[in-house]
Amino acid sequence: MTQPEGERKPARVVVADDQTVVREGIVMLLGLLPGVEVVGAAGDGEEAVRLVGELVPDVVLMDLRMPRCDGVEATRRIRAQYPGTQVVVLTTYADDDSLFPALKAGARGYLTKDAGGDEIVRAVHSVLSGDAGLSPSVQRRLLERLSQAEPMPVPAAGEVPDGLTTRETEVLVLIGEGLSNQEIARRLHVSTATVKTHINNLFAKTGLKDRAQAVRYAYSKGLVRPPIG
C-alpha cells in the first residue's frame, strides 16, 4: 500500500552537477521541499559514483555533461555497482544524443533543468516506486521515436524466451519501449497490480533484477527494435 504523502519517508538524494552555482541551487531548492533529503553533492561523475558507495542514497540527480566521468558513464557504473540506487537525469539537454544513451545506461528518470522543484520530487518518488520519472517533453520525444520504429510482433507462445507466457512477453516488450507500470496497465487493460505480478514472474524466469536489465534483455532477444535514426 502506498503511504500517504505526509507519512512517506523522505528519499535520500545525491545531486551531481559540475557547475557549482547550479549544484548549490538544486540542493537549496530541494532543501525547501518535503519528500526529499539531500545527503550529498558531487562535482563530476567520479565523485558521484564514490558518494553513492559511501552514502547509499535512494536516488542520484545526475547532470550529463561533466568532466572526468560524464553522467552516462556514471549512471552505468552506479546501476552496475549499486543497483539499489536509482538515477534521474537532470540536464539542460533533451536531444536524442543525450536522452537515449542515458536511458540505456540505466537512468529511470529524465528531466530538463527548467523542471520545478515539485516535478523533481515527483520524478524521484516515481522511480522509487518502479515507474518512469520523465518530463512531458521527454515523454513526447520517446513516443515520437517509438512511432517511427516498425512495430515488433509478439512471438507466439512456442517462440517466447525462457518459458515466458505470451502476456509476460507483452509486458516485457512494453518495458523495453519505456512504458511505466501504469502505462502498461492502460495499454493492456489490466490493473497495475496485475502488471506488477507479470513483472515479478518474468524477472524470476529470466533472472533479471531491474527494468534496465529488462530493457537490455528485450533488445538482446529481438523483442524490441532500437529506434530509427
N, C-alpha and C positions, 0 to 999 in steps of 0.2 A: 504494500500500500504506500502510495506517495505521501510523504509528510507534508503537512500544511506549510506554507511559505514561512510563517513565523517560527516554526519548530525545526525547520531543516538546518542541519549542521552546515556552517559556512564551508565553502570549498576552499581548500588551501591552494594558492596560486603563486607561481613564479612568473615574473614579467621579464622577457628578453627583448631588448632593443638597443642598438648601438648608439643611438642619439640620446645623450644624457637628458636633454630637456623633454623629449618625448617620453622617455622611460619614466622619469620622475613625475611627469604629468599624469601618466596612466596609473602609476602607483597612488598618487594623491587622489585621483578620481575614484578609484576602486575603494580607497580607504573611507570614502564618504557613503558608500552604498552597502546595504545589508546583503548577506548571502555569499560574500567572498572575504577571504583573509589573505592579503599579500604576505607571503613568508620569505620572499627573496627576489632579487632583481639582478639580471645578468646583462653585460655589455656586448656579448657575442655568443655564438653557438657553443663554443668550447666551454665557456663559463656556465651556460645554461645546462649542458649535459652534466657538468660537475655538481651544480647545485641540486639537480634532480636526484643524483646519487646521495647527496648529503641530507637533503630536506624532505625527500619523498613527497612532493606535492601531489595534489589531485590533478592539476591542470597546469600546463605552461602556455602562456600567451606569447606566441612566437613571431617576431619580425622575420622577414625572409632575407633581406639583403644586408648581411653583416660581415665584418672582417673575420679572418682566421677560419671560421666554420660558419657557412651560411645556414639559414633557417631550415632548408630542405634536408641538408645532411644532418643537422642537429636533431630534427624530427625523426629521421630514420634511426639514428643512434638511440634516442630516448625510447622509441617504440620497441626496438630490439632488446635493449638492456633493461628497461624499466617499464614493462607492459602495463603496470598499474597506473601509470601517469598518462593522461590524455593530452593532446596538443590542439590548441586552437590558434590558427594563424591570424595575426593582426598586422596588416600591412597596408601600404599605400597602393599596392598594385593588385589589379584583378584581371590581368591579361592571362591568356592561356599558358604562356611560358612560365608563369608563376603559379597559377592555380592548380593545374593538373599534376605537376611534379610534387607539389606539397601534399595533395590528397593521396597520391600513390605512395608517398613516403610514410603515410600513416596518420596524417592530420585528420581529426574528426570534425573540425570546425574551420571556417574561413570567413573572416570579417575584414573590411577595409577600415582605415583609421578615421573615417567620418562616422563610424558607429558611435552611438551614445552609450553611456555607462550602463543603462538598463539592458540594452541589446547585448553588450558584452557579458553581463551577468547571466542573461538568459542562455546565451550560447555555452557558457561554462557549465551550467546545470543541465543543458540538453545533452552534451557529450557524456556527462557523468551518468545520465540515465539511459545511455545507449543509443541516443538519437544523433542526428547531424546538427551541428551548430553553424548554419550557413546564412549569410546575409541574403536579403531578397535579390540583390543584383547578381550574386554568385549563383543562387539557385536558377535564375533565368539563364545565365550563361551555360550552366550544366545542361539544362533542358534543351537549349539551342544545339549544343554539341551532340547530345544524345539523339535528337531528332534528325540530325544529319547522318547518323550512323545507320546502316542497314540493320533491321531487327534480326535477332538471333532466335530461331525456333527452339523451344524447349525440347530436349531429347525425349524420345519415347521411354517408357518405363524400363525396357530392357537395355537402354543405352546410357542411363544415368550413371555417374561415377560413384564408387564407394557405397553402393546399395542405397542411395538416396531415393526417396519416393518422388513422384512427379511434382507434388506440391512443395516438398523441401527444395527441389531443384528450382522451381519457380521463385521461391523466396531467395535462394542463393543468387539467381540471376538479377533480381531486383536490388539486392545488397550490392552486387557488382556494379549496378547502374547508379549507385549513390543514394538510394532512397532510404529514408528513416523508417522505423518500425510503424509509425502512424501512416506514412505514405504507402507502405506495403499493404497495411491493413485495408486502406481505402481502395487500393488497386485490386486486391483480391476479394474484397467484400467480406472480410472476416474481422474478428476483434484483434486488438493489439496483443491481448494475452495469447491468442492462438498463434500469432506471428512469433512471439517470444518462444512458445513451445516448439514450433518448427525450427527456429534458430538453434535452440538448445539441442534438439535431436540431430540436426545436420552437423553441428560442431562436434558432438560426441562421435558421430560416424566417421568424420573426416580427420579428427584430431586437431581441428582449428581452435584457436584461443581467443580471437577477437575479429572485429569486422575488417580490419586492414588485411589480415591473413585471408579472410573470406574473399575479399576483392581479388587478391593475387591468385587465389585458388580458382576463382571463376574464370579469370583470364587464361590461366595455365591449362584449364580443361576445355577451352574454346567455347565456354558458355556465354561470354561477353566479348564483343569486339572492341578494340581500342577506338576512341573517337577518330574520325577522319580529319586530317589537316595537320 
